């Protein structure tokens, strides 16, 4: 299987255009851990159930909640390319629940 690549500008993870067309300004992209689970980034509050803790090593990924493609931020920042690292199921199960919790906290 060929690796899919998202578009990215100047090694900047905030400029990703997912393979499916989603961007930060459309349906949003979410910071996640290496399993694609959205992470909690407010160090002043406990991690809500369903979300993952912010990785201690700050090894972050970017999840597209529309299609489930996950991109490794370190690869993007280092190479300026955005290969799909993995895909997760976003319509059911723990990832879907974590996405819901993430959006509930951010609205």
PAVEX-10312 format. One record per atom (N, C-alpha, C): residue number from 1; atom name; z, x, y; residue in one letter. Coordinates in nm, 3 decimals, m for minus. Each point is the difference from the previous one (the first is absolute). Layout:
REM PAVEX-10312
<rec i="NUM" at="CA" z="Z" x="X" y="Y" aa="A"/>
...
//
This chain:
REM PAVEX-10312
<rec i="1" at="N" z="0.000" x="0.085" y="m0.119" aa="X"/>
<rec i="1" at="CA" z="0.000" x="m0.085" y="0.119" aa="X"/>
<rec i="1" at="C" z="0.000" x="0.089" y="0.124" aa="X"/>
<rec i="2" at="N" z="m0.086" x="m0.030" y="0.095" aa="X"/>
<rec i="2" at="CA" z="m0.007" x="0.075" y="0.126" aa="X"/>
<rec i="2" at="C" z="0.117" x="m0.037" y="0.089" aa="X"/>
<rec i="3" at="N" z="0.048" x="0.098" y="0.073" aa="X"/>
<rec i="3" at="CA" z="0.108" x="m0.023" y="0.095" aa="X"/>
<rec i="3" at="C" z="m0.053" x="m0.075" y="0.121" aa="X"/>
<rec i="4" at="N" z="0.074" x="m0.101" y="0.042" aa="X"/>
<rec i="4" at="CA" z="m0.034" x="m0.073" y="0.121" aa="X"/>
<rec i="4" at="C" z="0.069" x="0.067" y="0.119" aa="X"/>
<rec i="5" at="N" z="m0.064" x="m0.004" y="0.116" aa="X"/>
<rec i="5" at="CA" z="0.056" x="0.058" y="0.121" aa="X"/>
<rec i="5" at="C" z="0.001" x="m0.104" y="0.112" aa="X"/>
<rec i="6" at="N" z="0.112" x="m0.007" y="0.071" aa="X"/>
<rec i="6" at="CA" z="0.007" x="m0.081" y="0.122" aa="X"/>
<rec i="6" at="C" z="m0.052" x="0.085" y="0.114" aa="X"/>
<rec i="7" at="N" z="m0.037" x="m0.064" y="0.110" aa="X"/>
<rec i="7" at="CA" z="m0.035" x="0.072" y="0.121" aa="X"/>
<rec i="7" at="C" z="0.128" x="0.036" y="0.074" aa="X"/>
<rec i="8" at="N" z="0.003" x="0.119" y="0.057" aa="X"/>
<rec i="8" at="CA" z="0.115" x="0.044" y="0.078" aa="X"/>
<rec i="8" at="C" z="m0.052" x="0.091" y="0.113" aa="X"/>
<rec i="9" at="N" z="0.066" x="m0.007" y="0.113" aa="X"/>
<rec i="9" at="CA" z="m0.040" x="0.081" y="0.116" aa="X"/>
<rec i="9" at="C" z="0.102" x="0.110" y="0.024" aa="X"/>
<rec i="10" at="N" z="m0.047" x="0.123" y="0.008" aa="X"/>
<rec i="10" at="CA" z="0.081" x="0.115" y="0.041" aa="X"/>
<rec i="10" at="C" z="0.132" x="0.016" y="m0.073" aa="X"/>
<rec i="11" at="N" z="0.002" x="m0.013" y="m0.131" aa="X"/>
<rec i="11" at="CA" z="0.121" x="0.025" y="m0.080" aa="X"/>
<rec i="11" at="C" z="0.115" x="m0.094" y="0.035" aa="X"/>
<rec i="12" at="N" z="m0.028" x="m0.114" y="0.060" aa="X"/>
<rec i="12" at="CA" z="0.103" x="m0.092" y="0.051" aa="X"/>
<rec i="12" at="C" z="0.010" x="m0.124" y="m0.089" aa="X"/>
<rec i="13" at="N" z="0.113" x="m0.012" y="m0.072" aa="X"/>
<rec i="13" at="CA" z="0.017" x="m0.112" y="m0.093" aa="X"/>
<rec i="13" at="C" z="m0.001" x="m0.135" y="0.069" aa="X"/>
<rec i="14" at="N" z="0.027" x="m0.004" y="0.129" aa="X"/>
<rec i="14" at="CA" z="m0.001" x="m0.129" y="0.071" aa="X"/>
<rec i="14" at="C" z="m0.141" x="m0.049" y="0.029" aa="X"/>
<rec i="15" at="N" z="m0.101" x="0.081" y="m0.032" aa="X"/>
<rec i="15" at="CA" z="m0.139" x="m0.040" y="0.026" aa="X"/>
<rec i="15" at="C" z="m0.074" x="m0.038" y="m0.127" aa="X"/>
<rec i="16" at="N" z="0.070" x="m0.016" y="m0.111" aa="X"/>
<rec i="16" at="CA" z="m0.066" x="m0.032" y="m0.127" aa="X"/>
<rec i="16" at="C" z="m0.071" x="m0.135" y="0.010" aa="X"/>
<rec i="17" at="N" z="m0.123" x="m0.002" y="m0.049" aa="X"/>
<rec i="17" at="CA" z="m0.070" x="m0.124" y="m0.028" aa="X"/>
<rec i="17" at="C" z="m0.016" x="m0.002" y="m0.151" aa="X"/>
<rec i="18" at="N" z="0.076" x="m0.086" y="m0.065" aa="X"/>
<rec i="18" at="CA" z="0.001" x="m0.009" y="m0.145" aa="X"/>
<rec i="18" at="C" z="m0.141" x="m0.027" y="m0.053" aa="X"/>
<rec i="19" at="N" z="m0.021" x="0.034" y="m0.125" aa="X"/>
<rec i="19" at="CA" z="m0.127" x="m0.029" y="m0.067" aa="X"/>
<rec i="19" at="C" z="m0.035" x="m0.148" y="0.014" aa="X"/>
<rec i="20" at="N" z="0.101" x="m0.088" y="m0.001" aa="X"/>
<rec i="20" at="CA" z="m0.024" x="m0.145" y="0.011" aa="X"/>
<rec i="20" at="C" z="m0.026" x="m0.044" y="0.144" aa="X"/>
<rec i="21" at="N" z="0.017" x="0.092" y="0.097" aa="X"/>
<rec i="21" at="CA" z="m0.023" x="m0.034" y="0.140" aa="X"/>
<rec i="21" at="C" z="0.126" x="m0.026" y="0.081" aa="X"/>
<rec i="22" at="N" z="0.115" x="m0.009" y="m0.063" aa="X"/>
<rec i="22" at="CA" z="0.125" x="m0.026" y="0.070" aa="X"/>
<rec i="22" at="C" z="0.041" x="0.122" y="0.083" aa="X"/>
<rec i="23" at="N" z="0.064" x="m0.026" y="0.113" aa="X"/>
<rec i="23" at="CA" z="0.050" x="0.105" y="0.087" aa="X"/>
<rec i="23" at="C" z="0.141" x="m0.035" y="0.046" aa="X"/>
<rec i="24" at="N" z="0.062" x="0.093" y="0.072" aa="X"/>
<rec i="24" at="CA" z="0.132" x="m0.025" y="0.057" aa="X"/>
<rec i="24" at="C" z="m0.003" x="m0.122" y="0.090" aa="X"/>
<rec i="25" at="N" z="m0.108" x="m0.017" y="0.076" aa="X"/>
<rec i="25" at="CA" z="m0.005" x="m0.111" y="0.096" aa="X"/>
<rec i="25" at="C" z="m0.047" x="m0.131" y="m0.061" aa="X"/>
<rec i="26" at="N" z="m0.048" x="0.000" y="m0.123" aa="X"/>
<rec i="26" at="CA" z="m0.040" x="m0.126" y="m0.063" aa="X"/>
<rec i="26" at="C" z="0.119" x="m0.057" y="m0.075" aa="X"/>
<rec i="27" at="N" z="m0.001" x="0.010" y="m0.133" aa="X"/>
<rec i="27" at="CA" z="0.112" x="m0.052" y="m0.079" aa="X"/>
<rec i="27" at="C" z="0.109" x="0.104" y="m0.020" aa="X"/>
<rec i="28" at="N" z="m0.013" x="0.112" y="0.066" aa="X"/>
<rec i="28" at="CA" z="0.103" x="0.102" y="m0.005" aa="X"/>
<rec i="28" at="C" z="m0.008" x="0.087" y="m0.123" aa="X"/>
<rec i="29" at="N" z="0.050" x="0.120" y="0.014" aa="X"/>
<rec i="29" at="CA" z="0.018" x="0.093" y="m0.110" aa="X"/>
<rec i="29" at="C" z="0.149" x="0.034" y="0.000" aa="X"/>
<rec i="30" at="N" z="0.056" x="0.027" y="m0.116" aa="X"/>
<rec i="30" at="CA" z="0.145" x="0.013" y="m0.013" aa="X"/>
<rec i="30" at="C" z="0.036" x="0.137" y="m0.058" aa="X"/>
<rec i="31" at="N" z="0.099" x="0.064" y="0.058" aa="X"/>
<rec i="31" at="CA" z="0.050" x="0.125" y="m0.057" aa="X"/>
<rec i="31" at="C" z="0.068" x="m0.032" y="m0.132" aa="X"/>
<rec i="32" at="N" z="m0.028" x="0.085" y="m0.100" aa="X"/>
<rec i="32" at="CA" z="0.049" x="m0.024" y="m0.136" aa="X"/>
<rec i="32" at="C" z="0.043" x="0.130" y="m0.065" aa="X"/>
<rec i="33" at="N" z="0.062" x="m0.014" y="m0.119" aa="X"/>
<rec i="33" at="CA" z="0.035" x="0.119" y="m0.077" aa="X"/>
<rec i="33" at="C" z="m0.111" x="0.032" y="m0.099" aa="X"/>
<rec i="34" at="N" z="0.024" x="0.097" y="m0.086" aa="X"/>
<rec i="34" at="CA" z="m0.105" x="0.045" y="m0.092" aa="X"/>
<rec i="34" at="C" z="m0.037" x="m0.102" y="m0.107" aa="X"/>
<rec i="35" at="N" z="0.078" x="m0.109" y="m0.013" aa="X"/>
<rec i="35" at="CA" z="m0.036" x="m0.108" y="m0.091" aa="X"/>
<rec i="35" at="C" z="m0.070" x="m0.115" y="0.073" aa="X"/>
<rec i="36" at="N" z="m0.019" x="0.015" y="0.132" aa="X"/>
<rec i="36" at="CA" z="m0.064" x="m0.104" y="0.078" aa="X"/>
<rec i="36" at="C" z="0.095" x="m0.108" y="0.048" aa="X"/>
<rec i="37" at="N" z="0.130" x="0.020" y="m0.015" aa="X"/>
<rec i="37" at="CA" z="0.099" x="m0.099" y="0.043" aa="X"/>
<rec i="37" at="C" z="0.032" x="0.023" y="0.148" aa="X"/>
<rec i="38" at="N" z="m0.013" x="m0.101" y="0.084" aa="X"/>
<rec i="38" at="CA" z="0.034" x="0.016" y="0.141" aa="X"/>
<rec i="38" at="C" z="0.141" x="0.056" y="0.019" aa="X"/>
<rec i="39" at="N" z="0.013" x="0.090" y="0.097" aa="X"/>
<rec i="39" at="CA" z="0.128" x="0.066" y="0.025" aa="X"/>
<rec i="39" at="C" z="0.068" x="m0.058" y="0.123" aa="X"/>
<rec i="40" at="N" z="0.132" x="0.013" y="m0.001" aa="X"/>
<rec i="40" at="CA" z="0.082" x="m0.044" y="0.113" aa="X"/>
<rec i="40" at="C" z="0.020" x="0.120" y="0.091" aa="X"/>
<rec i="41" at="N" z="m0.034" x="m0.015" y="0.128" aa="X"/>
<rec i="41" at="CA" z="0.006" x="0.115" y="0.089" aa="X"/>
<rec i="41" at="C" z="0.105" x="m0.012" y="0.110" aa="X"/>
<rec i="42" at="N" z="0.094" x="m0.089" y="m0.014" aa="X"/>
<rec i="42" at="CA" z="0.106" x="m0.012" y="0.100" aa="X"/>
<rec i="42" at="C" z="0.127" x="0.061" y="m0.058" aa="X"/>
<rec i="43" at="N" z="0.027" x="0.125" y="0.038" aa="X"/>
<rec i="43" at="CA" z="0.115" x="0.072" y="m0.053" aa="X"/>
<rec i="43" at="C" z="0.133" x="m0.058" y="0.041" aa="X"/>
<rec i="44" at="N" z="0.001" x="m0.098" y="0.092" aa="X"/>
<rec i="44" at="CA" z="0.124" x="m0.059" y="0.048" aa="X"/>
<rec i="44" at="C" z="0.045" x="m0.121" y="m0.080" aa="X"/>
<rec i="45" at="N" z="m0.085" x="m0.048" y="m0.092" aa="X"/>
<rec i="45" at="CA" z="0.034" x="m0.117" y="m0.080" aa="X"/>
<rec i="45" at="C" z="m0.024" x="0.030" y="m0.148" aa="X"/>
<rec i="46" at="N" z="0.072" x="m0.066" y="m0.088" aa="X"/>
<rec i="46" at="CA" z="m0.021" x="0.020" y="m0.144" aa="X"/>
<rec i="46" at="C" z="m0.141" x="m0.042" y="m0.040" aa="X"/>
<rec i="47" at="N" z="m0.049" x="0.059" y="m0.108" aa="X"/>
<rec i="47" at="CA" z="m0.133" x="m0.034" y="m0.051" aa="X"/>
<rec i="47" at="C" z="0.003" x="m0.142" y="m0.054" aa="X"/>
<rec i="48" at="N" z="m0.083" x="m0.090" y="0.054" aa="X"/>
<rec i="48" at="CA" z="m0.005" x="m0.137" y="m0.051" aa="X"/>
<rec i="48" at="C" z="m0.049" x="m0.003" y="m0.145" aa="X"/>
<rec i="49" at="N" z="0.052" x="m0.096" y="m0.074" aa="X"/>
<rec i="49" at="CA" z="m0.043" x="m0.016" y="m0.139" aa="X"/>
<rec i="49" at="C" z="m0.150" x="m0.021" y="m0.004" aa="X"/>
<rec i="50" at="N" z="m0.065" x="0.070" y="m0.090" aa="X"/>
<rec i="50" at="CA" z="m0.145" x="m0.010" y="m0.016" aa="X"/>
<rec i="50" at="C" z="m0.074" x="0.117" y="0.060" aa="X"/>
<rec i="51" at="N" z="0.055" x="0.063" y="0.104" aa="X"/>
<rec i="51" at="CA" z="m0.064" x="0.114" y="0.061" aa="X"/>
<rec i="51" at="C" z="0.054" x="0.129" y="m0.061" aa="X"/>
<rec i="52" at="N" z="m0.077" x="0.106" y="0.011" aa="X"/>
<rec i="52" at="CA" z="0.045" x="0.131" y="m0.046" aa="X"/>
<rec i="52" at="C" z="0.064" x="0.074" y="0.117" aa="X"/>
<rec i="53" at="N" z="0.088" x="0.093" y="m0.032" aa="X"/>
<rec i="53" at="CA" z="0.061" x="0.084" y="0.103" aa="X"/>
<rec i="53" at="C" z="m0.105" x="0.096" y="0.055" aa="X"/>
<rec i="54" at="N" z="0.017" x="0.039" y="0.125" aa="X"/>
<rec i="54" at="CA" z="m0.087" x="0.101" y="0.060" aa="X"/>
<rec i="54" at="C" z="0.014" x="0.127" y="m0.084" aa="X"/>
<rec i="55" at="N" z="m0.110" x="0.060" y="m0.045" aa="X"/>
<rec i="55" at="CA" z="0.011" x="0.118" y="m0.085" aa="X"/>
<rec i="55" at="C" z="0.068" x="0.116" y="0.072" aa="X"/>
<rec i="56" at="N" z="0.099" x="0.060" y="m0.068" aa="X"/>
<rec i="56" at="CA" z="0.072" x="0.112" y="0.061" aa="X"/>
<rec i="56" at="C" z="m0.092" x="0.115" y="0.035" aa="X"/>
<rec i="57" at="N" z="m0.104" x="0.021" y="m0.083" aa="X"/>
<rec i="57" at="CA" z="m0.095" x="0.109" y="0.027" aa="X"/>
<rec i="57" at="C" z="m0.111" x="m0.042" y="0.096" aa="X"/>
<rec i="58" at="N" z="0.009" x="m0.124" y="0.050" aa="X"/>
<rec i="58" at="CA" z="m0.097" x="m0.058" y="0.093" aa="X"/>
<rec i="58" at="C" z="m0.143" x="0.004" y="m0.055" aa="X"/>
<rec i="59" at="N" z="m0.013" x="m0.008" y="m0.133" aa="X"/>
<rec i="59" at="CA" z="m0.130" x="m0.006" y="m0.064" aa="X"/>
<rec i="59" at="C" z="m0.047" x="m0.145" y="0.005" aa="X"/>
<rec i="60" at="N" z="m0.072" x="m0.032" y="0.106" aa="X"/>
<rec i="60" at="CA" z="m0.039" x="m0.139" y="0.027" aa="X"/>
<rec i="60" at="C" z="m0.143" x="m0.029" y="m0.042" aa="X"/>
<rec i="61" at="N" z="m0.022" x="m0.126" y="m0.026" aa="X"/>
<rec i="61" at="CA" z="m0.131" x="m0.053" y="m0.036" aa="X"/>
<rec i="61" at="C" z="m0.027" x="m0.118" y="0.092" aa="X"/>
<rec i="62" at="N" z="m0.125" x="m0.042" y="0.005" aa="X"/>
<rec i="62" at="CA" z="m0.037" x="m0.118" y="0.078" aa="X"/>
<rec i="62" at="C" z="m0.061" x="m0.102" y="m0.095" aa="X"/>
<rec i="63" at="N" z="0.059" x="m0.119" y="m0.001" aa="X"/>
<rec i="63" at="CA" z="m0.042" x="m0.110" y="m0.086" aa="X"/>
<rec i="63" at="C" z="m0.083" x="m0.100" y="0.079" aa="X"/>
<rec i="64" at="N" z="m0.112" x="m0.040" y="m0.057" aa="X"/>
<rec i="64" at="CA" z="m0.077" x="m0.110" y="0.056" aa="X"/>
<rec i="64" at="C" z="0.048" x="m0.128" y="m0.069" aa="X"/>
<rec i="65" at="N" z="0.068" x="m0.089" y="0.074" aa="X"/>
<rec i="65" at="CA" z="0.052" x="m0.121" y="m0.062" aa="X"/>
<rec i="65" at="C" z="m0.108" x="m0.102" y="m0.035" aa="X"/>
<rec i="66" at="N" z="m0.122" x="0.023" y="0.045" aa="X"/>
<rec i="66" at="CA" z="m0.109" x="m0.091" y="m0.032" aa="X"/>
<rec i="66" at="C" z="m0.058" x="0.025" y="m0.139" aa="X"/>
<rec i="67" at="N" z="m0.018" x="0.127" y="m0.035" aa="X"/>
<rec i="67" at="CA" z="m0.068" x="0.031" y="m0.127" aa="X"/>
<rec i="67" at="C" z="0.082" x="0.085" y="m0.097" aa="X"/>
<rec i="68" at="N" z="0.110" x="0.059" y="0.045" aa="X"/>
<rec i="68" at="CA" z="0.084" x="0.079" y="m0.087" aa="X"/>
<rec i="68" at="C" z="m0.036" x="0.147" y="m0.011" aa="X"/>
<rec i="69" at="N" z="m0.096" x="0.045" y="0.079" aa="X"/>
<rec i="69" at="CA" z="m0.030" x="0.144" y="m0.001" aa="X"/>
<rec i="69" at="C" z="0.111" x="0.074" y="0.074" aa="X"/>
<rec i="70" at="N" z="0.033" x="0.117" y="m0.053" aa="X"/>
<rec i="70" at="CA" z="0.107" x="0.081" y="0.057" aa="X"/>
<rec i="70" at="C" z="m0.056" x="0.139" y="0.029" aa="X"/>
<rec i="71" at="N" z="0.029" x="0.050" y="0.119" aa="X"/>
<rec i="71" at="CA" z="m0.049" x="0.130" y="0.046" aa="X"/>
<rec i="71" at="C" z="0.119" x="0.093" y="0.023" aa="X"/>
<rec i="72" at="N" z="m0.015" x="0.128" y="m0.035" aa="X"/>
<rec i="72" at="CA" z="0.106" x="0.099" y="0.015" aa="X"/>
<rec i="72" at="C" z="m0.009" x="0.061" y="0.140" aa="X"/>
<rec i="73" at="N" z="0.102" x="m0.024" y="0.082" aa="X"/>
<rec i="73" at="CA" z="m0.002" x="0.045" y="0.139" aa="X"/>
<rec i="73" at="C" z="m0.016" x="0.151" y="0.012" aa="X"/>
<rec i="74" at="N" z="0.064" x="0.078" y="m0.088" aa="X"/>
<rec i="74" at="CA" z="m0.008" x="0.146" y="0.008" aa="X"/>
<rec i="74" at="C" z="m0.143" x="0.049" y="m0.019" aa="X"/>
<rec i="75" at="N" z="m0.074" x="m0.064" y="m0.090" aa="X"/>
<rec i="75" at="CA" z="m0.140" x="0.038" y="m0.024" aa="X"/>
<rec i="75" at="C" z="m0.082" x="m0.029" y="0.125" aa="X"/>
<rec i="76" at="N" z="0.023" x="m0.116" y="0.060" aa="X"/>
<rec i="76" at="CA" z="m0.073" x="m0.037" y="0.121" aa="X"/>
<rec i="76" at="C" z="0.029" x="0.099" y="0.112" aa="X"/>
<rec i="77" at="N" z="0.127" x="0.030" y="0.020" aa="X"/>
<rec i="77" at="CA" z="0.038" x="0.090" y="0.109" aa="X"/>
<rec i="77" at="C" z="m0.052" x="0.142" y="m0.024" aa="X"/>
<rec i="78" at="N" z="m0.006" x="0.043" y="m0.126" aa="X"/>
<rec i="78" at="CA" z="m0.044" x="0.135" y="m0.031" aa="X"/>
<rec i="78" at="C" z="m0.151" x="0.014" y="0.001" aa="X"/>
<rec i="79" at="N" z="m0.070" x="m0.097" y="m0.061" aa="X"/>
<rec i="79" at="CA" z="m0.144" x="0.015" y="m0.021" aa="X"/>
<rec i="79" at="C" z="m0.087" x="m0.082" y="0.095" aa="X"/>
<rec i="80" at="N" z="0.058" x="m0.102" y="0.062" aa="X"/>
<rec i="80" at="CA" z="m0.080" x="m0.088" y="0.084" aa="X"/>
<rec i="80" at="C" z="m0.083" x="m0.099" y="m0.081" aa="X"/>
<rec i="81" at="N" z="0.027" x="m0.008" y="m0.131" aa="X"/>
<rec i="81" at="CA" z="m0.066" x="m0.098" y="m0.086" aa="X"/>
<rec i="81" at="C" z="0.106" x="m0.093" y="m0.057" aa="X"/>
<rec i="82" at="N" z="m0.043" x="m0.119" y="m0.043" aa="X"/>
<rec i="82" at="CA" z="0.095" x="m0.099" y="m0.049" aa="X"/>
<rec i="82" at="C" z="m0.044" x="m0.053" y="m0.137" aa="X"/>
<rec i="83" at="N" z="0.016" x="0.082" y="m0.105" aa="X"/>
<rec i="83" at="CA" z="m0.032" x="m0.050" y="m0.134" aa="X"/>
<rec i="83" at="C" z="0.105" x="m0.101" y="m0.046" aa="X"/>
<rec i="84" at="N" z="m0.044" x="m0.097" y="m0.078" aa="X"/>
<rec i="84" at="CA" z="0.094" x="m0.096" y="m0.057" aa="X"/>
<rec i="84" at="C" z="0.084" x="0.073" y="m0.105" aa="X"/>
<rec i="85" at="N" z="0.131" x="0.000" y="0.018" aa="X"/>
<rec i="85" at="CA" z="0.090" x="0.069" y="m0.092" aa="X"/>
<rec i="85" at="C" z="0.030" x="m0.087" y="m0.122" aa="X"/>
<rec i="86" at="N" z="0.018" x="m0.130" y="0.024" aa="X"/>
<rec i="86" at="CA" z="0.027" x="m0.095" y="m0.108" aa="X"/>
<rec i="86" at="C" z="m0.024" x="m0.140" y="0.052" aa="X"/>
<rec i="87" at="N" z="0.002" x="m0.095" y="m0.093" aa="X"/>
<rec i="87" at="CA" z="m0.011" x="m0.141" y="0.037" aa="X"/>
<rec i="87" at="C" z="0.117" x="m0.074" y="m0.061" aa="X"/>
<rec i="88" at="N" z="0.051" x="m0.099" y="0.074" aa="X"/>
<rec i="88" at="CA" z="0.112" x="m0.081" y="m0.047" aa="X"/>
<rec i="88" at="C" z="m0.037" x="m0.148" y="0.013" aa="X"/>
<rec i="89" at="N" z="0.070" x="m0.083" y="m0.074" aa="X"/>
<rec i="89" at="CA" z="m0.019" x="m0.146" y="0.006" aa="X"/>
<rec i="89" at="C" z="0.077" x="m0.055" y="0.120" aa="X"/>
<rec i="90" at="N" z="m0.071" x="m0.062" y="0.093" aa="X"/>
<rec i="90" at="CA" z="0.064" x="m0.049" y="0.122" aa="X"/>
<rec i="90" at="C" z="0.016" x="m0.152" y="0.003" aa="X"/>
<rec i="91" at="N" z="m0.045" x="m0.069" y="m0.104" aa="X"/>
<rec i="91" at="CA" z="0.007" x="m0.145" y="0.003" aa="X"/>
<rec i="91" at="C" z="0.117" x="m0.057" y="m0.080" aa="X"/>
<rec i="92" at="N" z="0.066" x="0.084" y="m0.079" aa="X"/>
<rec i="92" at="CA" z="0.112" x="m0.046" y="m0.082" aa="X"/>
<rec i="92" at="C" z="0.091" x="0.118" y="m0.030" aa="X"/>
<rec i="93" at="N" z="0.119" x="m0.032" y="m0.048" aa="X"/>
<rec i="93" at="CA" z="0.092" x="0.105" y="m0.044" aa="X"/>
<rec i="93" at="C" z="0.074" x="0.069" y="0.113" aa="X"/>
<rec i="94" at="N" z="0.058" x="0.115" y="m0.031" aa="X"/>
<rec i="94" at="CA" z="0.088" x="0.067" y="0.096" aa="X"/>
<rec i="94" at="C" z="m0.071" x="0.049" y="0.126" aa="X"/>
<rec i="95" at="N" z="m0.125" x="0.040" y="m0.010" aa="X"/>
<rec i="95" at="CA" z="m0.071" x="0.045" y="0.120" aa="X"/>
<rec i="95" at="C" z="m0.024" x="m0.118" y="0.095" aa="X"/>
<rec i="96" at="N" z="m0.042" x="m0.113" y="m0.055" aa="X"/>
<rec i="96" at="CA" z="m0.021" x="m0.119" y="0.083" aa="X"/>
<rec i="96" at="C" z="0.129" x="m0.042" y="0.069" aa="X"/>
<rec i="97" at="N" z="0.110" x="0.006" y="m0.073" aa="X"/>
<rec i="97" at="CA" z="0.130" x="m0.035" y="0.058" aa="X"/>
<rec i="97" at="C" z="0.039" x="0.099" y="0.110" aa="X"/>
<rec i="98" at="N" z="m0.023" x="0.129" y="m0.024" aa="X"/>
<rec i="98" at="CA" z="0.032" x="0.102" y="0.100" aa="X"/>
<rec i="98" at="C" z="m0.085" x="m0.018" y="0.126" aa="X"/>
<rec i="99" at="N" z="m0.125" x="m0.035" y="m0.016" aa="X"/>
<rec i="99" at="CA" z="m0.086" x="m0.026" y="0.116" aa="X"/>
<rec i="99" at="C" z="0.056" x="m0.118" y="0.080" aa="X"/>
<rec i="100" at="N" z="0.040" x="m0.106" y="m0.071" aa="X"/>
<rec i="100" at="CA" z="0.057" x="m0.117" y="0.069" aa="X"/>
<rec i="100" at="C" z="0.126" x="0.039" y="0.077" aa="X"/>
<rec i="101" at="N" z="0.089" x="0.077" y="m0.064" aa="X"/>
<rec i="101" at="CA" z="0.124" x="0.044" y="0.067" aa="X"/>
<rec i="101" at="C" z="m0.035" x="0.085" y="0.122" aa="X"/>
<rec i="102" at="N" z="m0.096" x="0.089" y="m0.016" aa="X"/>
<rec i="102" at="CA" z="m0.043" x="0.086" y="0.112" aa="X"/>
<rec i="102" at="C" z="m0.046" x="m0.084" y="0.119" aa="X"/>
<rec i="103" at="N" z="m0.088" x="m0.098" y="m0.025" aa="X"/>
<rec i="103" at="CA" z="m0.052" x="m0.082" y="0.110" aa="X"/>
<rec i="103" at="C" z="0.109" x="m0.087" y="0.058" aa="X"/>
<rec i="104" at="N" z="0.090" x="m0.052" y="m0.083" aa="X"/>
<rec i="104" at="CA" z="0.111" x="m0.081" y="0.053" aa="X"/>
<rec i="104" at="C" z="0.087" x="0.081" y="0.096" aa="X"/>
<rec i="105" at="N" z="0.023" x="0.127" y="m0.031" aa="X"/>
<rec i="105" at="CA" z="0.082" x="0.085" y="0.086" aa="X"/>
<rec i="105" at="C" z="m0.072" x="0.040" y="0.129" aa="X"/>
<rec i="106" at="N" z="m0.133" x="m0.002" y="m0.003" aa="X"/>
<rec i="106" at="CA" z="m0.078" x="0.050" y="0.113" aa="X"/>
<rec i="106" at="C" z="m0.064" x="m0.112" y="0.083" aa="X"/>
<rec i="107" at="N" z="0.045" x="m0.124" y="m0.021" aa="X"/>
<rec i="107" at="CA" z="m0.054" x="m0.109" y="0.081" aa="X"/>
<rec i="107" at="C" z="0.107" x="m0.060" y="0.088" aa="X"/>
//
